[in-house]
Amino acid sequence: MTSPELMASELLRLVTAGSVDDGKSTLIGRLLYDTKQILVDQLEHIEDASRRRGYDYVDLALLTDGLRAEREQGITIDVAYRSFVTPRRRFQLADAPGHVQYTRNMVTGASTADVAVILVDARQGVIEQTRRHSYIVAMLELPHVVYTVNKMDLVGYSEERFDEIVRDLSELASQLGLHDPAMIPISALKGDNVVERNGAMPWYGGPTLLEHLESIELGRGLNVDDRRFPVQWVIRPMDDDHHDYRGYAGQVAGGTWQAGDEVVVLPSGLRTTVAAVDTAAGTLERAIPGQSVTILLADDVDVSRGDMLADPARPPIVTRELVARVCWMSERPVDERARLLVKHTTRTVPARLDEIVSVVDVATLQDRLRPGRMELNDLGVARLRLGEPLAVDPYARNRATGAFILIDEATNETVGAGMVVEAS
Amino acid sequence: MRTLSHLDALESEAIHIMREVAAERARPVLLFSGGKDSIVLLRLAEKAFRPARFPFPIMHVDTGHNFPEVIEFRDRRVAELGERLVVASVQESIDRGRVAEQTGPRASRNQLQTTTLLDAIEEHGFDAAMGGARRDEERARAKERIFSFRDDFGQWNPRAQRPELWNLYNARIRKGEHIRVFPISNWTELDVWQYVAREELELPAIYFAHERQVFRRDGMLYAASDYVERYPDEEPFVASVRFRTVGDMTCTGGVLSDARTLEDVVTEIASTRVTERGETRADDRVSEAAMEDRKRVGYF
């Protein structure tokens, strides 16, 4: 593995979902161990810890235990982010723990992920937790999902049992409209079909988990059709060398941008064109989604942080009313009429929760209408009225311009996540 | 379609984070240690704000026991950039009686830095301090947010972190509180070295293999210097070493190496079998929860 090869590799962000009992920590430990990411001092550390706990094997799950309270209580408190690299890809993994605050953590981890790895216990098959994870993956519009049917060693590596679970999972996936679900029989403990094949399941002809993750097509979650550029920061040097320089800095949220492109500034509606796509390293021919650049405009129009530059032929919706899916993340419940702040792209506006339309019962996937309040970890649909207009797209069309967070102005806490369903 | 390479994706993410800090906080500061991670931060700040000047000063917490090569490098780099440097001095904290100097062969000013840092943040009224910490450095770091909130006492509470969704960072704080922001949270040691190579960034000479007087302690090699008292059996000898991290001379160990160029170092890191903190930082070895304990009281 030479460094030029590594430098050209791409970044895949994944989120893992599953409870302690599903063997999620063991799976992550296995992935790290079998891809040789575990260094000598880390391995010595978990060997020691395993011995101290009286285990006669090295507990790979210990690799992901972070905080003292977690080690003492044997639980995971918070989303942990780790990296690993193979000759083909650089991986960023969000590990969302599986106890009480599960939904909140999984929504957080999934918000930045390209792919979700959902663990299913082969002995239990599809359970409420599986439905919950799948629902969140669908709601967050992840472009890829992989079900790893774990603990195959405990069901005698039975092909029949796997097929049974595949049928249930397929039904669930189509019910939720999940994109491209893959299903892989594994044993994280024994290391079957995670990185190595080991020959325990000769009837399975598909890829191992790592092979699958290495071959997933990237960029499918990005919108390349509708040009969107939320202005984050205005660069005005005001020195002699750059007297007239006025650049709009931000991260491309949709489409590809190049000199000559028509631009509408929202919410003002002013029109101009792109003069150049600039960076500190020089002018770019074009900028693609996710790229942080500086856009220079042809005309001296009034633009500041919070404005959105967009394609006038395919503009976003400028609105003061939103219908959105919401995940409530605060221990304090929220009632209808509550005042909140909405942070959407680079703009923060006051908002009022006019109506809680429904909250879903994840066990049955049935909606409960007009519940009046949302509690911690509730997933629902809400109607919001905004104090100032926002330029939004439906989240299903653009994850970057369809997402927002809710902030409690009194405590400054982030209390909710929102995804635009429709706007008027 | 074309997608960004992993370094481009990480770079764009970090630039976005720095611009959010500048836009949402009134008095940010960029912490600079002279180490490779903060050298990367300086380049990212150039990418985020040039051709304008940085919308924040650069601050160095100087223990007074730094490698002289690093201080020389710091002053030269800041002058090249034409930015403002604030030096917060641990020696001054000692002189003013804010902290007490440790004594003996195990003495280190590493712990004392925390007080100096918090005092400087308060004195200058900084409300956001950006630093080069990475999640791959240590297990407690893996759970820390990119925007990490500190109360009036500079404390981090891992149980009360804000959820961090998409690229939507909530930078709101109350008076007296401040945020630590880690723009390269998601980078690994190897990413940093690859970026240094790609951007052709200059590093202090101690990062490359060089001959120096060292002595062995706890299985690590320390630079022999006036700042560290040696036990009688700790006889110094000359070895070819390089340093993987740059901290105080009293707690930063070197590794035996012949990697004299950037390319050699990247190759060596790519095949290394020990983490950078496990190998070279005595401060993390003290207890299993060493980093977590220091972070709770306000260590960067």
Interface residues (C-beta under 8 A of the other chain):
Chain A: M1 T2 S3 L6 M7 A8 S9 E10 L11 L39 V40 D41 Q42 H45 D65 G66 L67 R68 A69 R71 I77 D78 V79 A80 Y81 R82 S83 V85 R89 R90 Q92 R104 N105 V107 T108 S111 T112 L218 G219 L222 V224 Q232 W233 I235 R236 P237 M238 D241 H242 Y245 A249 G250 Q251 T279 A280 A281 I288 G290 Q291 S292 R305 M329 K343 H344 T345 T346 R399 A400 A403 F404 I405 I407 N412 E413 T414 A417
Chain B: M1 R2 T3 L4 S5 H6 L7 D8 A9 L10 E11 S12 E13 I15 H16 R19 E20 A22 A23 E46 K47 A48 F49 R50 P51 A52 R53 R135 D136 R139 A140 A142 K143 P158 R159 Q161 R162 P163 E164 L165 W166 N167 L168 N170 R172 I173 R174 S185 N186 T188 L190 D191 Q194 A197 R198 E263 V266 T267 A270 T272 R273 V274 T275 G278 E279 E288 A289 E292
